[in-house]
Amino acid sequence: MKQCSICTKEFDETAERSDYAEAGEWLAGEVWQDAGELCPLCLENRARLVMMYCPEYNS
């Protein structure tokens, strides 16, 4: 179990992830350099927010 660096909840990094969480994981690695540190929910939220507010990543 790891602790999320945003919400501080514990999460299983081997658990299955949604498509949004996978997109959030890509953003974590390529944009924010915090891959592996966020829980699936925070990854999903990040991906949704980027889709809404950062058109430069929506191509």
N, C-alpha and C positions, 0 to 999 in steps of 0.2 A: 504494500500500500504506500502511496505517495501522498503528499499534501499539496494542494493546488496553491500556486503562488498568488492567485487573485482572490479567491473566496476562502481559502485556507481549509476547505473540506478535504477529507481523505478520499482517494479514488484508486481504483484498480487499473493500472496502465495497460493491462492485457485484455480488458473487457472490450466487447464489440462496440464499434463506433458508428454513428449515423453519418450520412453524407455530409451534413453540415459540420460535424466534428472533424471529419477528414479534411474538409476545406480549411477549418480553423487550425488544424495541425500543420497544414502547408503554410499558412500565414505565419504561424508561430516559428517555423523554421526559416522561412525565406524573408520575412519582413521584420518581425520583432525579436528574433533569435532567442526565444524562450521555449523551444520545442521540448516536450516531455515534462513540462512544469505545470501545465494547466489540466484541469479536470474536463471531462467530455462536455459538461454543461457550459463551462466558460469558453471552450473551443467553439461550441455551437453558437453561442451568443456573439462571439467575436466575428465569426463568419457572416452571420446575419447583419450585424452592424456595418461591416465592410461592404456588403452587397448594397445596403441602403445609402451609405454616406461616402464611399470611396470609389467613384466610377473608374478610376485608373486601374483597379484590380478586377474589373468586370468585363474582360475581353475574351 
